[in-house]
Amino acid sequence: MTKPRARDLGLPFPGTPGPLNAITDVAGVHVGFTTLTDPARDMRTGVTAIIPRGDACAPMPV
């Protein structure tokens, strides 16, 4: 059983969700990830990076 989403409960949010209803729907935002595994230790972990300004020329604080 899945939990209901906020919009399904009638909570108002501005705008409309994108086709995937995901952060990757936002133009200019880049998302990357990697998964690290160590079978000897039965370990699996990972990291996700969200780059809000994509390929902007100069780094700028968000």
Backbone torsions as a table, in degrees:
resi	resn	phi	psi	omega
1	MET	NA	129.7	179.7
2	THR	-96.3	154.0	177.5
3	LYS	-77.1	146.4	177.6
4	PRO	-68.8	147.0	177.9
5	ARG	-84.6	158.6	-175.9
6	ALA	-57.2	-44.9	-179.9
7	ARG	-62.9	-35.4	178.7
8	ASP	-65.2	-25.5	179.1
9	LEU	-87.9	-0.1	177.8
10	GLY	89.9	9.9	177.8
11	LEU	-72.5	130.2	-176.5
12	PRO	-80.1	134.1	174.3
13	PHE	-133.4	141.9	178.3
14	PRO	-70.9	151.2	176.7
15	GLY	80.2	-175.4	178.2
16	THR	-127.2	148.1	179.6
17	PRO	-68.0	153.1	176.9
18	GLY	-76.6	-178.2	-175.7
19	PRO	-62.4	-29.9	179.4
20	LEU	-102.1	-5.5	-176.8
21	ASN	53.1	46.3	-174.3
22	ALA	-139.7	164.0	178.7
23	ILE	-62.4	-25.5	179.1
24	THR	-70.8	-9.2	174.9
25	ASP	-76.5	-15.5	-176.1
26	VAL	-81.7	121.0	-178.9
27	ALA	-61.6	135.3	177.2
28	GLY	87.9	-11.3	179.4
29	VAL	-90.9	130.4	176.9
30	HIS	-109.2	140.3	179.1
31	VAL	-129.1	132.7	177.5
32	GLY	-135.9	159.0	179.1
33	PHE	-152.6	161.0	171.6
34	THR	-146.0	150.0	178.0
35	THR	-119.6	132.7	178.5
36	LEU	-111.4	132.6	178.9
37	THR	-128.6	149.4	174.4
38	ASP	-137.7	93.2	-176.6
39	PRO	-59.9	-30.2	-179.5
40	ALA	-63.0	-31.2	-179.9
41	ARG	-106.1	4.8	-176.3
42	ASP	52.4	46.0	-175.8
43	MET	-111.9	139.2	175.8
44	ARG	-144.1	123.6	179.6
45	THR	-147.1	173.2	-179.4
46	GLY	-166.1	178.4	179.7
47	VAL	-143.7	146.2	175.8
48	THR	-123.0	136.3	177.5
49	ALA	-117.3	133.7	175.7
50	ILE	-116.4	119.5	-179.3
51	ILE	-108.6	101.4	-169.6
52	PRO	-68.3	-22.9	-178.0
53	ARG	-112.2	13.4	175.8
54	GLY	55.9	-125.4	-175.8
55	ASP	-95.7	37.0	179.2
56	ALA	-57.9	142.7	-176.5
57	CYS	-64.1	-47.8	-176.6
58	ALA	-111.0	134.4	176.7
59	PRO	-61.8	136.0	179.1
60	MET	-136.4	138.3	176.4
61	PRO	-61.5	150.1	179.3
62	VAL	-98.5	NA	NA
